[in-house]
Amino acid sequence: MNDKITLEESKSIRLSKNFTLYEFLKSDTAARYNIDNSMPREYLPRIQYLVDTILQPLRDHFGPIRINSGYRCEALSIKIGSTTHSNHCYALAADIEPYNANADFTLLDILIYIHDNLEYKELIGEYFPNGWVHVAAQEGNNKKELKLKDPTHNYARVDLNTIINSIQQVA
């Protein structure tokens, strides 16, 4: 058995009633630059934990959500300007948003729901209010760090009221 799960194999691996592993491995950037984003097989329980504790409960509550970025191999992480220490490189994180612009919920709704109802390691509102939500979960290490990322790639630890107030100021 191969020690890595390929993009093709990931299509047949169902993680829950609404998610397959393919959604976590698929990357337009990897395809464009011919980067093999195969995931170490040993990481599968990490993705499963993320789906079970965060993503499927979100899907059950709100309806369709899109995974913009899930697992990233080191080469892909570097190519997009991130680091090899990102939670994405360890299959602990996903960047998510409503499935389409006509959804009856917002990024803020997603962020508040996760913050108030689910266990997470790190929750980041990236480029709010128009970006995405980054969520990481790790069994035994869900320290609930809430952050905002600004257009200059700076991260700031915040509380939920700070995020809500910053969005209200933009609106």
N, C-alpha and C positions, 0 to 999 in steps of 0.2 A: 504494500500500500504506500502511495506517495505521502510524504510528510506535509505536503501543502495542498490546499484546496484551490483548484483553478476556477476561473470565472465560469467556464463551461459546466464544471461539476456543481458549482454553487447554485445553478438554476434549479437543480432537483432537490436541494436541501431546504425543507420547510421548517421554519423556526416557530411559527405560530399560525393561527388561522389566517392572518393577514400579511405575514412577512416571510420572505425567503432570504437566504444568504446572499443571493445575487444582488439584492438592493444595497448591500453593504460593500460589495466588492466592485461593482460597476463604477467606472470613472471615465468621463469623457476625456480628461487630461491624460490618463494612462493610455487610452486608446489612441489619442492623437500623437503621443510621443513613444508609442510602442513599449510601454512600461508594463512588465508582468506584475500585476497586483495580486498574485496568488497569496493566500493567507495560510500561515502555519496551522495545521490541523489542531494543534494543542490550544489554539485561541478560541475554538468554537464554543466552549462553555462560557467564555467571557461575553461573546455576542449574545448567546442565549440568555444570560443573566440580564443584559441590557434590554433585550426584547421583553422578557418576562416582567421586569420590575418597572420599566419606563414606557417603552414604545407601544406594546400591546394595550396596557391600560390607557394610554393617551388615545390610541386608535378607537378603543371601545367607548371612550368618553366623547371625543370630538368628531370622529369619522376619519376620512383619509388624510394622512400626513405623508409628506415626501421626505425621503432621506437623500439629502444633497451630497453628503459625504459620510462614509462609514469607515471601514478599515482602510488604512493607507500603508503600503510598504514604505520603507525608508526613502527609496528613490522618488516615489510619488510625493511624499511629504515634502521633500526638498524642492522638487519641481514646482510645487504650488506656493513655495515661500514659507512653509512651516518648518518645524524642527523634527528631528528623529526622536525627540522626547515627548512628542504629542501623545495624548491618550488615544488618538486614532491609530497610531502605530502599534498599539498593544491591544487593539480590538475592544476598547473600553468606551468609545464615544461615537456619537452620530450628530451631524448637523441636520436639523429638521425645519420644516415650515409647512403651512397648510398646503394641501395637494394642488389647489388652484386659487387664483386670485378672487374667485367668487365665493370662497368658503365663508361660512357665517361665524368664524372665529379668527382671531389674530395671533400674531407672534406673542403679544403680551398675554393673551389668554392662555397660551401654551405654557409660557414661563410661569405664570401665577399658579396654574394647575399643578405643574411639577413641583414647584416650591412648596406649596401648601399640602400636597397629598402624597408625594412619592419620595422614596429614598434616592439620593443622588450623591455623587462625589463632587461634581462641578457642574454648574449651570451658568452659561454665559449668553447674555444678549449681545449678539454681534451686529454692529452697525445698525442698531435700533433707531427708528422703528421699522425700517424697511429691509433689514438683513435676514438673519435666521437665528435660531436657538441652537446652541451647542450644548449637548448634555452628555455627561460621562457618569457611569456607574461601575462600581467595583465592589464585589462582595467583601464585606469586612472593612471597607475603607470609604464609606459614604459620609463624608464630613460636611456636606452641604455648603460648599463655597459658592456664593453668588457673585458674579462679576459682570461688568460691562466692558465691551471692546469698542474703541472709538475709531474713526476713519484713519488715524495715524498709527493704528495697531497697538495702542496702549491699553492695558487692562487695569481696571480699578475694582477692588472689592467694594460691594455696595449692599445696601439693604433693599428690600422690595419697594419701599416708598420712594427711594431715590430714582429707581427705574421708572416708576409710574409718573413721578413728577417731571422727569426729563422728557418723557413722551408727551405729556400734556403741554409742555412748553413748546414743543415742535409743532403740535397740532394747531 
